[in-house]
Amino acid sequence: MTRTPSLPTPHKRSATFALLALLSVLGLLASCGSDSKDTTSSTSTVIDSNRPLVIATTPILGDLVRQVGGDEVNVEVLIPLGADPHDFEPSAAQAARLRDASLIVANGLGLEERLESALDGAEKDGVPVFEVAEQLDPLALGLDEKEEHSEEEDEHGHAEETPAEKEEDGHGTEDPHVWLDPERMATAASLVATQLAATTGLDAAPFQQRAATYADAARAAETEARALLAGLPADQRKLITNHDALEYFAQRFNLEVIGTVIPGGSTLAEPSAADLSDLVTLIKANNVKAIFSESTVSSKLIESLAREVGSQVSVVELSTDTLGEPGSPTATYPGLIVTTARLIANGLSGR
């Protein structure tokens, strides 16, 4: 789903492992479900009916909007802490609430796959929807793998999906995980400040001042993260991840994503037994000491993969798609970046 922004601005398997992998896939699918109950209602600032309401889709964007908006706007977050943004589906009440907003700040690029119809409905009712990711020079998402797969399909007489078809099924060609690059988030803060001023009619200067403060904190976190990762030698800077979420982080900090358990940028895709067997070979060949799971996605499949590899590899859980609970190391955006760097550095070095 691509929206015009409100303002012009921005990869020898054994039969045993094949069975294990397939069973694990089933377990993963059974454990993943959308969270649309009202018990997962959005968090918000103290409501003042005189302030404009801004709704952010994810906790990470909600934190950004709160930091930039300050006390001048009410901020609500649609997707709860710990929920998978790819799999979250709103309740009827949450979808209706979108229509009360002065502005909706979404990630876009297919991240909020099951929110798209609700966002479309609000936009048709006149609510501005600003999708941040497409303004931040997004990376291509696994294009080499997609093109190779398409070529294989063509050889068997299957038609390749058009860009429109890929977009309609929630799997576009650009990586939505822009927030894992602090520099892009520094830019995002200024873009959000501009949108807040344009849609609320409030003075732009305070928004931009707070955006600059947010950007400074993001860049300070980048500096700390870079120091934590600096000691890793080149042959240890290789990542195996649960799904393709860490490419922005990898490019910013000179790491390399060499494989993912779930193919593509969505957590809703399904790996095959062949894919998983190939990963075992890849992990052993590269002497990878850690593979990285995610707090928002079941770890059963990645743990099965680790067991097949053996004691050589550990499973390290990252918080990539959400912030942590208040008081936790990942409760803030700078904390998320620094904690991710620390866990990756420790995991890849075998600590």
N, C-alpha and C positions, 0 to 999 in steps of 0.2 A: 504494500500500500504506500503510494507516494503522494504526499501532500505538498502543495505550494506553501511555503512558510508565510506567516502573516506579514513579515517584512522581508525584502530582498537582502540578504546578508550572506553563507555556506555549504582431500588420502589411502615340509611333510607334516599337515595337521593330523592329529590322532582322532580316531572315532570317539575315544573317551572325552577328549576335550571339546569336540564338536557338540556332543550331547550336553556336557556341562554348560557350554556357552549358551546353547539354545534354551536350556532350563533357566539359566540366569536371566536371559532376555525376557522370558515369560515372567520371572519374578520381578524384574524391573518394571515391566509394563503394569503388572498388577499393583505395584506399590505406588505408581504415579497416578494421581488423579487431580482434577482441577479442584480448586478450593474456592467455592462460591458461596459458602454459608455466611450469614450475617455475623457470626461469631468472629469472622476475620475482617471486621469493619475497619475502615481507614483510620489512621491516627491523624491528629490535627493539632494545630495551635489553639490557644484559648479563643473561642469564637466571639467576635465583635461584629454585630450585624451591620455596622457602618463601614466595615472594611470589605474590599473586593475579595471574593473567594477564588483561589487558585488551586486547582487539583493537579497533582503530579501522579504519574502512573506507578513509578517504582520508588522504594525507600531512598535510593541513592539520589534520584532526581528530586525527591521531596526534601531531602537535606539541603541540596543546592538551592532550591527555591526559597526555603526558610532562611538560609544564610543571606541570600541576596535580597529577599523581600522584607526582612526585618519585621518590625511591628506594624508595617503599613498594609499588610495583606493577611488574610486568613489562608492557611495552607492545609490541605488534606492530602493524604497519600492513599491511593486506591489499593495497591498490592501490599499485603502485610509483610512485616519482617519475616524472613525465612522462607517465603513462598517462591516458587519457580515462576518468573515472569513469562516464560514461554507457555506455561500450562495454566495460568490463572484465568478464570472466567468470572465475570462479575455477577452478583445477584441482580435481580430486577431493581431493587432499591438503589444499589450502587450505580447502575446504568442511568437511572432517573436522576440521581444526584449530579451527574456530569452536566446536566442541562442548567444547573444553578450556577455554574462557574463563570467567572469573567474571562478565564484563560485555563486551558488544559495544557500541561507540559508533558509530552510523551517522548519516549526514546525513538520509536519508529524503526524502520528497516526490518520489519517483521518480528521484532523482539516480543511484543505483546500480541502474540498470534491470536489468542482467544478474546482479546479486547477490541479487535478492530471494528466489529460491527457496532459496538457501543460507542466507540469514538466517532465512527462515521455518522451515527444518529445524532450525536451532540453537535457535530459540525454542521449537519444539515439544518439543525435548529438555530444556527447562528453563533455557536460558541467557538471562538478561535482555538484551533489545535496547533500547537507549535511542536513539531517533531525535531528534536535536537540533533540526532545522530547524522542525518543527511547533510547537515551544515558543517560537519567536522571532518571533511576530507576522508570519508570512510574507506577502509581497505576492502579489496576484493575478498570474497569468502570462498575459499577452496575452489577457485576457478579451474585450476589444473585438473583436480579430481573430477569436477563436473564435466569438463570438456572430454576427458578420457572416457568417462562413463557414457557420455553422449555418443562418442565415436563407436564404442562397443555396441551400443543399442542400434545405431544406424546400420552396423554390419548385419544385425539380425532383423532389419526391416522395421524397427520401431522409430516413430517420429520423435525428434527432440522437442522438448517443451519450449514454447515461446517465452520471452521475458514476462509477458503479461500473465501466462499460466503459472510461471514460477512465483510471481508476486501474489497471485490469487490464492495459492496454496500455502502461503506464509513463508516460502523459502526463496528469497531473492538472491541476488548475486553480490550483495555488500554485507560486510560483517557489522552487526548491530552493537557489539560490545565495546563501544568507544570509551566508556567511563574508566576502563582499565589503563588508559593513558592520561597521566596527570596534566600533560600539556594541553591535550584536547579539552579536558574538563576546565582548565583555566579559561580557554576560549569560550566554552559553553556558558560560563558564569556571566560573561559580558553579553552574550547573545540573549540569555534569559533576562538580564537587566533591561535590555532594549525592549523586549516583548512586554515585560511588566509595565514599563512606562507607557508604551503605545496602547495597551489594552485597558489600563486603569485610568489613564489621564493624569497620573501623579507625576511629580517632579522626577526626572530621570537621574539627576545627580546623585541622590542618596543611594539609589539602586546600583549605579556604576561604582560608587565608592565601596559599597559592600562586596560587589563582584570582584574588585581589585584585591580586597582582603582575602576572599575565598581563593583567588588565583595564587596569591602569595603563599597561602597554606598548602595548596596543592603542589606548588613547585618546591616548597621546603620538604614535603613528604617524598617527592621525587629524588631530591638530593640524598635524603636518609636511606631510601630504598636502594639507590645506586651504590652507596657505600656498603650496604649489607651484602650486595651481590658481587662486589668487586673482586673478592678472593676466589671466585669460582674459575677454574681453568677452562679453556675453550672446549675440551672434550667432555666436560661435565655440564655444559650449559644447554642441555637438550631436554625438552619437556614432552611427556606423555600425559595427556589430560583427558578428563571425562568427556567433555564435548569441546567443540572448537570455540573457546571463549577467551583464550589468553594471547591471541596474536598481537593485539595492541600492546599489551604489557611486554611481550617478548621483544617486539621491535623497539620499544622505548628503552629496554634495559639489556639489549644485545644477547637475547636468548633465542632458542630455536624450537618451535613446536614441530616435533618429528612424527607425531601420531596422536590420534584421538580414538577413544573407545566408541562413542556415539558419533556417527559420521555427520559432518556439516555443523552449522551454527545453531541448530535447534536441538533441545533436549528431547523432542518428540520423535526423532528419527530412530530407526532400528538397525543395529549392527548385525552382520551375519556371522555364522561360526567361522567362515573363512577370514573375515576381517579380524576377528579376535585371535585366531591362530597366527595370522601374519604379525599381529602386534606382539605376541609372545616372542617370535623370532626377532623382531625389531628391538625389543627391550634387551634381550640377551646379547645381540650383536653389538649394541651400543653401551653395554654395561651400565644401563640406567639404574640408579639406586632408589629412585622414588617415582611413583605415578600419582597424579593429583586428582582427587575426587572433589565434589562440590557439596556444600552444605544444603543446597536447595534440591538436590537430586539423589535418589537412592544410590547407595554405594555397593549394593550387592553384586552388580556386574563387574565393577572394577576390582572388588575384593576377590572374585572368582579368577579374574585375570592374574592378580598377584599370586594367588595360590598356585596357579599353573606355572608361573615363572619360577617360584620357589623363594627361599630366604634371601636371595639377592636383592629383592625389591620390597620397599615398604609403601603403604598407602598413606598419603597426607591429605587431609581435608582442607580445602580453601573455601573462603567465603567470597565468591566472585560475582554473583548476581544479586546480592542483597547486603545490607548493613547488618551488624550484630545488635543484640539487645543493649539497651542503655547500660553503660558501665563496662561493657566488654571491650576488648582491644579493637574490634572492628565496628564500633558504634558510630564512628565518624569517618568521613571520606579519607582524610590523611591517615587515620589508623588502619583503614582497609588496605591502602597501598603499602604502608610500612610492614604490616603484618603479613601480607601476601609475599613480599620480598623476603622477609625473615624465614617464613616457612619453606619457601622454594630454595633458598640458600642452604638451610639446614638439611632439607630432604635430599637435594642433589649431591651434597657433600657427604651424605651418609651419617649425619649427626642425629 
